[in-house]
Amino acid sequence: MKRVYVNEEWCLGCHLCEYNCAFANSGLKDMADALKGKNIYPRIHVEGDEKISYGVSCRHCEDPICVKSCIAGAISKVDGVVTIDRNKCVGCLTCVLVCPYGALAPSEEGTMQKCELCLKNSCGEPACVTGCPNRAIVYEERG
Amino acid sequence: MSNYVIIGNGTAAVGCIEGIRSVDREGKITLVSKENHKVYSRPLISYLLEGKTDVERMKYRSDDFYDKNGVEFLPGISAEKIDTDKKEVTLDNGKSVSFDKVCVATGSTPFVPPFEGLDSVEKKFSFMTLDDALGLESAITPDSRVLIIGAGLIGLKCAEGIKDRVKEITVCDLADRILSSILDSECAGIMQKHLEENGIKFILSDSATKFEGNKAYMKSGLEVDFDVLVLAIGVRANISLVKDLGGEVNRGIVVDTKMATSVKDIYAAGDCAEGYDASIGANRVLAILPNAYMQGFTAGVNMAGGDKEFTNSIGVFGLHVMSAGSYDGECFEEKREGVLKRFFVKDNTLIGYMLIGETERAGIYTSMIRDKVSLDTVDFELLRKVATTFAFSDENRRKKFGGVV
């Protein structure tokens, strides 16, 4: 299946992916309404230093440990996409305790959130990818 | 066609069903459940009382889970005996079910010491099952004074669950600190202060010796008046089905890394099982949910003829603290305003940690314990400050992020 990959050598460390992610998942039409003056809760975040940087989001693992660990049965894998039922999540942070990539974090409401490839929002394809100015983030099939 | 019997209906049982079905779509699965509920998430009972979830949402799997997986579900029935000669499990309704392989996923039972006068206490509860939680909920009022015996995870989660619904909560424990099995004194002290600021009272290094109606007499001479008593002293693994067969048991049913017990064709998983824990290099019962699922899944795969191994090394979690692994190593500390992190290192690998105040992305640390990552290959100084994959070597990082994992 297609996943999000980041090419370190192209990443500028501009953090635009984080803003595009927060906007895409805000449900709002206007970027300024969604983000201006607010704390943002993106599902991708940029790591690194001045020389090397790269965005990290859910890897949609073949054998996801978060799914097996969720105490509420709120995380499942549907058609290859690791997805959270935020209605069932109680925000206990067990998924944070186990994810080797640090890809899950609390949302503004306290329930957990993670990259779901923008398949549930109106974007339809990952906003971090479409908005990356240097094409450092790609959405593609790899073996 | 294989005939599988699962005894128990908790997380390990679900893991076992999903493990079997990952290998064998056809075999017959019978599930014997003492509780008269479809599977629900047991750790959520405190969140239920807190109002963060409800009975519908705390279902661990959807209602059609058993049907979809071709499981014959027998609720409200206990297994009394496993007969390895006849290859059948005797049930308390007089019937029996035959098996090729059994998974014992019977969990644990609250341990209640023989307190003098406990019978005279009208409203007393354990805090283990959905029925316990619903019973406690119907017993408390906004005027209730609640005494909780035991300052472990169960007692404290119970306190958290009901704190806004009762007048007063006192938690007592024989140990000199709260969460004594997972935190050292300093970390426990920080947690205790946090809970006290939330209105919970503690009586530590003390124990109840006697009850008379709504009064507890403590060893120290203290007398505590209460309306509702919660007994959260500890649990005992339900090992009798395997013990009766002469199978190897300690505190739990001893299993190997494939979750097989010492008795042929009998597996065990979850809180009743005692498996190998890579972080301490010995067997122990690690009664946490992720472990139960993964042990159950492993048992299921092996029961169905697959090949899978699992060793505990996840850790224990709680409130605003996270901890994992074991603490028998050199300690590295990172301390700043509102944050205390302790990392334990042995043989140049991370073997455990405690985090207070900053738990973001802690799974990066947990994965280092799980994978026994050599500290020579990472920037450990950076990692102690912040959990970041940037501390891994370029090669390792590119492998993690460049392909399918």
Boltz contact constraints between the chains, C-beta under 6 A:
constraints:
  - contact:
      token1: [A, 47]
      token2: [B, 388]
      max_distance: 6.0
  - contact:
      token1: [A, 47]
      token2: [B, 390]
      max_distance: 6.0
  - contact:
      token1: [A, 48]
      token2: [B, 390]
      max_distance: 6.0
  - contact:
      token1: [A, 59]
      token2: [B, 405]
      max_distance: 6.0
  - contact:
      token1: [A, 61]
      token2: [B, 405]
      max_distance: 6.0
  - contact:
      token1: [A, 68]
      token2: [B, 293]
      max_distance: 6.0
  - contact:
      token1: [A, 68]
      token2: [B, 294]
      max_distance: 6.0
  - contact:
      token1: [A, 69]
      token2: [B, 290]
      max_distance: 6.0
  - contact:
      token1: [A, 71]
      token2: [B, 41]
      max_distance: 6.0
  - contact:
      token1: [A, 71]
      token2: [B, 43]
      max_distance: 6.0
  - contact:
      token1: [A, 71]
      token2: [B, 289]
      max_distance: 6.0
  - contact:
      token1: [A, 72]
      token2: [B, 41]
      max_distance: 6.0
  - contact:
      token1: [A, 72]
      token2: [B, 44]
      max_distance: 6.0
  - contact:
      token1: [A, 73]
      token2: [B, 41]
      max_distance: 6.0
  - contact:
      token1: [A, 73]
      token2: [B, 60]
      max_distance: 6.0
  - contact:
      token1: [A, 73]
      token2: [B, 61]
      max_distance: 6.0
  - contact:
      token1: [A, 88]
      token2: [B, 57]
      max_distance: 6.0
  - contact:
      token1: [A, 90]
      token2: [B, 47]
      max_distance: 6.0
  - contact:
      token1: [A, 90]
      token2: [B, 52]
      max_distance: 6.0
  - contact:
      token1: [A, 90]
      token2: [B, 53]
      max_distance: 6.0
  - contact:
      token1: [A, 94]
      token2: [B, 317]
      max_distance: 6.0
  - contact:
      token1: [A, 96]
      token2: [B, 362]
      max_distance: 6.0
  - contact:
      token1: [A, 97]
      token2: [B, 317]
      max_distance: 6.0
  - contact:
      token1: [A, 97]
      token2: [B, 322]
      max_distance: 6.0
  - contact:
      token1: [A, 97]
      token2: [B, 362]
      max_distance: 6.0
  - contact:
      token1: [A, 97]
      token2: [B, 363]
      max_distance: 6.0
  - contact:
      token1: [A, 97]
      token2: [B, 366]
      max_distance: 6.0
  - contact:
      token1: [A, 98]
      token2: [B, 363]
      max_distance: 6.0
  - contact:
      token1: [A, 98]
      token2: [B, 366]
      max_distance: 6.0
  - contact:
      token1: [A, 99]
      token2: [B, 363]
      max_distance: 6.0
  - contact:
      token1: [A, 100]
      token2: [B, 363]
      max_distance: 6.0
  - contact:
      token1: [A, 100]
      token2: [B, 367]
      max_distance: 6.0
  - contact:
      token1: [A, 102]
      token2: [B, 361]
      max_distance: 6.0
  - contact:
      token1: [A, 102]
      token2: [B, 363]
      max_distance: 6.0
  - contact:
      token1: [A, 102]
      token2: [B, 364]
      max_distance: 6.0
  - contact:
      token1: [A, 102]
      token2: [B, 387]
      max_distance: 6.0
  - contact:
      token1: [A, 142]
      token2: [B, 403]
      max_distance: 6.0
